[in-house]
Each structure stands twice: as C-alpha cells, then as structure tokens.
Amino acid sequence: MSLAIGRKGRAPKSYGTPIRIVRFTESLLHDDVEAHVIDGGPAKVFGIAKTTVDRFRYRSKIGLSVEIEGFRKRCGSAKPRPVKLPTRLNVVVAAP
C-alpha cells in the first residue's frame, strides 16, 4: 500500500501492513483528489489520470514493471475513453 503525504508531514507508524510513503508538494497533494467512502469512513483517493502520471513519475521507486502493468490495465480496455489530465502536470515528452 502507498500513502502520499506532504513534504514536511510525519509518516504514520505501520503495525503489520507495509506502507510505502511518497512525499508530494502541497499542490500535487491536492490535485485530482476524489472523495470516497471505504468501510464506512471517508477516504481521499487520487483520480485515474493522476495515478497513471504518478506511476510514471516514480517508476524508479516502484519499478518499471508496475508502471507497465498499470498502463496496460488502463489502456487495455476494449473501448478507449477520454481522460481529463490534472492541471499541474510536469511531464516532458521527448521528440522522436
């Protein structure tokens, strides 16, 4: 399980379940956040587009195989879907 916290946030202690801590700037921490109810309690979850970009951004930490698997799951559906990208993406695309 991964948990995103602010740059100066205190990481919670894990009792049993391993937690991977990722530190985001405050602006990245609040972009494309969706509110859900999980097991009766409120939870904030990043949207699909931001999750895809963050998997690519942190591929050296989580491993390229995780990024490729996530990309295939996202794009491998039978019907293509349009995606609204988060507003503050710092993605550089190299020219061929």
Summary of the structure (lengths in Angstrom):
residues: 96
radius of gyration: 14.9
end to end distance: 35.7
largest distance: 48.7
contacts: 176
relative contact order: 0.15
helix: 32%
strand: 23%
